[in-house]
Amino acid sequence: MAKHPALAEEHLHRVRNICASLPGTTEKLSHGEPSFFTAKKVYAMFANNHHNDGHIAIWLPAPPGLQAHLIATAPRTYFKPPYVGVRGWIGIELASINNEDLAHHILTAWQLTAPKKLIAPHSRPMPKHDKPAVKASNKH
């Protein structure tokens, strides 16, 4: 599957808008794709057909146990990304998730990564790991 520049740009714009709203965020190219950092730690990686995998996606760290639950309950939206999937990260097919749910996942990833002094003003309770909420939608 070839890269889709216009579609990828639209999804990257969604991701950038959400990440830009979080304090301490910087964007840099990492492994040829835009990645989002806080305190020198990656919390979001954009992936546009990485190694021809067919996904226009974002890869995010997730709380322990969430990856398996999301993949089992919504396999068209969530997947185990290469390299970081073994550490519990989730891959999210951007065409299959609405902005609200995407923002929730990005915020959670940022909270797992950002220094505590940045998190306090933006804190929302972390999702419960035993019963994660899954809302996959095709709405944008």
Summary of the structure (lengths in Angstrom):
residues: 140
radius of gyration: 14.0
end to end distance: 23.0
largest distance: 42.6
contacts: 417
relative contact order: 0.19
helix: 39%
strand: 22%
